[in-house]
Amino acid sequence: MKKSNSSIFSALFILAILGFIFATMMPQMTPTADVSLSEFSTKRALEQVKNISEKPHFVGSENHEAVAEYLQKELQKMGLETSVQEGFSFSDWGTLTKCKNVMARIKGTNSNKALLLLSHYDSAPHSASHGASDAGSGVATILESVRAFIYNKKQHKNDIIILFTDGEELGLNGAALFVTQHKWAKEVGLALNFEARGSSGPSYMLMETNGGNSGLVKEFAAANPKYPVSNSLMYSIYKMLPNDTDLTVFREQGNIQGYNFAFIDGHYNYHSAQDDIDHLSKNTLEHQGTYLMPLLNYFSNADLKTTQNKNDDVYFTIPYTFVSYPFDWVLPMVILAFILLLMLIFIGMAKRILSFQEMAKGFIPLLGATITAGIVTFFGWKLLLKIYPQYNDLLNGFTYNGHDYIAAFILLSLSICFAFYQLFSNKKVTLNHYIAPLFIWIIINLAVALKLKGAGFLIIPVFSGLIMLASFIITQKSRPVLNLVLSIPTLLLIAPLIQMFPIGLGLKLLFGSSLLTALVFGLLVPVFGSFERKGKWSLFLFIVAIGFFAKAHYESGYEPGKAKSNSLLYILDANTNKAVWATYDTNLDDWTQSYLGQNPKTAI
């Protein structure tokens, strides 16, 4: 292959791998497809969502009771006997709510513990939300899956409890009512909870457990859902955060563990009037179904006690595959990687392929690119908030054009990386300069092994890098094709994280994605370092980044379906018996100004 074409081939190969990764994270629904009654049908599930989310149905609203009655009738159509649990529940959020949980039970042949299918049917009370995604999608996923399950008439050992909770939006009240006051709660061995914090994107699996995750990990793998999306880094972070789903109540108050399935993209529609069926992604709803059907078939016959375990596993997903291994492996893998790196350095220096001086110089482009990319993105986003003050109105921290900004800053970070390696590195010393990123990544993984073992899978790309280095030192020849193949683990494991962080945690964390992009570039130095004309690649990526910034600018305004959010609060001071209107909004519109006036005071 000509040198002038090898860079283009490598870039196209990497783009193809990235396209494959993101295209296979979730199913692609065919709207006109007719699906057998024995299978989950997204089309039929959408009809359920449509009926549930026709109007807002928060606790106390007129349509709230209508939705509760609708759910009972749908369950009864399947031949199930329904029951209703009503009562008052006081939550940790400080809310006292009268809840109405809707339930049904499918008897098994020899049940010791029951499988619980869980979602809530009330919509957010403060935003005119129709509750299509949150959590009409979860309710519809359960209804359609149970319908298909009953239609197949398969014998199953475990009882299956269907629970549509009430008052989740007010403080998880319905879940607390069930766990503390219903006799069925003591019989639950495992819960599957379907939720939403957005309106699109892949559904992520998160575990809730008071012990270790090993049992849940092994059983989830055995159930073999087709499109698993999860990793143990999310699990470790999730356990550190103040969680607030119905399943949290089951874990904390009933010692009942289980799985959460939730999608988080399209967060700007969450708890807003735009949480309607028109904004719910059909592919996302189908993804929920691809989880529940295999899990329902598997756990309806599994020994649910095997999910209890004190040990923890590292786990991650790659297209169509779920991989796991024990936490105990994490530190030994890091130590092994460090020993291998030292051995390769020793051999490389003995062969006079590596030199201490050039290896040390490898830190200049790596750290320079990483720090610059992080700083540019951090202050770049702050500048954009000044230029586009309307972005401050979206309280969830993710704008309608947020994906354009992710693409723009990642491309800008790559441009910075190419520029630094153009200035401070060249092809003759590429492998000398590869020692620095390998060393930095081993240090990162050592910190992971000591403090955040859920991210232990990040050592796998390091081993791929060590193989690249070993190949060069042993043969004294660069192997471009081998290096491209060995770049795949890095792309599979880290590329989704680069996109997920700002989607899940807000665009304020875009700088984290830029830092990670630069560090990944370092791991792929054997590939990118061989690119001809790095300066031109830097310029090309900069121009494409500007293109995405331009696209984001063009789509920076509001329009139908992408409305400006606003908030209005009525605050009563019980001590003085005085009330005031307040808002979270930075930029007031005519509606909020009609309550607060043209120049309201800033709260202290």
Residue, then its C-alpha position, 0 to 999 in steps of 0.5 A: m500500500k502506498k504511504s500516501n494512502s495508508s493514513i486514509f485507509s487507517a482513518l476509514f478503518i477506525l471510522a468503520i469500527l466506530g460506526f459498527i460499535f454505535a450501530t450495534m448498541m441497540p436494535q433498529m426498528t422496522p416500523t412496518a414489520d409485522v411481528s408474531l404474537s409470540e414475540f415482543s412487538t414494538k409496534r404493539a408496545l407503542e400503542q400501549v404508550k400512546n394510550i397511557s400517555e394521551k394526557p398528563h396523569f400525575v397523582g391527583s389528576e383526573n387522568h391518573e385514575a383513568v390510567a390505573e383503570y386502563l392498566q387493570k383492564e389490559l392485564q385482565k385481557m391477558g387472563l390475569e387477576t388484578s389487584v390494587q393496593e391503596g394507602f398512604s406512604f411517607s417517603d424520605w423525600g418528605t412527601l406524604t402521598k396516597c398511592k394506588n399500586v396496580m398488580a397482577r401475579i402469574k403462578g409458577t409450577n414450583s415457586n420459592k421466590a418470585l420474579l418482580l416486573l416493575s415500573h411506575y405509571d404516574s407522570a411528573p406532576h410539575s411539567a405537564s409531562h405526558g409520561a411517555s418515556d418516564a415511565g409509560s415506556g417501561v409500563a408498555t414494555i412489561l405489558e407487551s412482554v407479559r402478553a407474549f410470554i402468556y401467549n407462548k404458554k411456556q411452563h415456568k417455575n417461579d411466580i411472576i409479579i407485575l407491579f405498576t407503582d404509583g407516586e414514584e415522581l413524588g418520592l418513590n411512595g408507591a414502591a415504599l408502600f408495597v415493600t413495607q405493607h404488602k405480603w407479596a414483598k417478602e416473596v420477591g427474589l429479584a426485581l427488573n425495573f424499567e425506567a427512563r431519564g430521557s427519550s432516546g438512546p440505548s438502554y443501560m443496565l444498572m444493578e442494585t445490590n446490598g452485597g456483591n454483583s457477581g451473582l447478578v452478573k453471571e445470571f445476566a450473562a446466562a440470560n443472554p440479551k442480544y443488545p446488552v449495554s453496561n459496564s462495571l464502571m457505571y455500577s461502581i459510580y452508581k453505588m456512590l451516588p444517592n440513587d432514586t429509583d423504585l428499585t432503590v426502595f426495594r434494595e434499601q427497605g426490603n433487601i431485594q436486589g435487581y436490575n434497572f434498565a433506563f435510557i438517558d439520551g434526549h434528556y431535554n425532554y425529561h420531565s417536560a411537556q415534550d415527554d410524549i409519544d412523538h419524542l419517544s425513540k422507537n428504537t429505544l423502546e425496542h431495546q427495552g423489549t430486547y432486554l425483558m423478553p430473554l430475562l423474563n424467559y430465563f428468570s421465570n425458571a432460574d434459581l433466584k437465590t443464585t443472584q445473591n453473592k458477596n463478591d464483585d465482578v468487572y464486566f463490560t459489553i461489546p457488540y452482542t457480547f457481555v464479558s466479566y471477570p472477578f475484581d480480584w483479577v484487577l490488581p494482578m493484571v495491572i502488575l503484569a502489564f507493568i512487568l511486561l512494559l519493563m521487560l519490553i523496555f529492557i529488551g528494546m534498549a538492549k537492541r538499541i531500538l529504544s533510548f531513555q532520552e527519546m522515551a522521556k520526550g514522549f511525555i511532551p506531546l502526550l501531556g501537552a495534547t491532553i492538557t491543552a485539549g482539556i483546557v480548550t474544551f473546559f473554557g470553550w464550553k464556558l464561552l459558549l454559555k456566554i455566547y448562547p445564554q439560552y443554553n442555561d435555560l435547560l436545567n438538565g445540562f444537555t442542549y438540543n444540539g448537544h451531540d453536535y458539540i460532543a462531535a465538535f470538541i472531540l474532533l477539536s481534541l484530535s486536531i490538537c493531538f495531531a498538532f502536538y505529535q507533528l511538532f514533537s514527534n516523528k515516525k522514526v521515534t514513534l515507538n519510543h514515544y509510545i512508552a509514555p502513554l503506556f506508562i500513564w495508562i498503567i498508572i491510571n489503572l493502578a489508581v483504578a485497582l486501588k480506588l475504582k475497581g469497576a473500571g478494571f476493564l481499562i487495562i485491556p487496551v493496555f495489553s493490546g498496546l503492549i502487543m503492538l510494542a512487543s511486535f515492533i521490538i521483536t521484529q524491528k518492523s512496524r506492522p500497520v495492519l496488526n496495529l489497526v487490529l489491536s486498536i479495536p479493543t481500545l475503540l470498543l471499550i472507551a469510545p462509548l464512554i467518551q460519548m456517554f459521559p456528557i450525555g449522562l452527566g451534562l455538557k459541563l463534563l465535555f472536558g472529560s471526554s476531551l481528556l479521554t480522547a487525548l489519552v486514547f490517542g496516546l494508546l493508538v500512537p502506533v496507528f496515528g504516529s504512522f500517519e503521513r502529514k499530521g499537520k494536514w490531518s490536524l487542519f482537516l479535523f479542525i475544519v470539520a470541528i468548525g463545521f459541527f460548531a457551525k451546525a450547532h449554531y444553526e440549531s441553537g434556537y428554539e422551535p416547535g418540538k424543541a421548546k424553551s423550558n421554563s419553571l415557576l415555583y410558589i414558595l410559602d414562608a409558613n413563619t411569616n405567612k408570606a408567599v412569593w413566585a420564584t423560578y430556576d430560569t436564567n432568561l425569563d420569557d413573557w410567561t414567567q415575567s407575567y408572574l415575576g415582573q420585568n426585573p425580579k430580584t435574585a434569590i440569596 
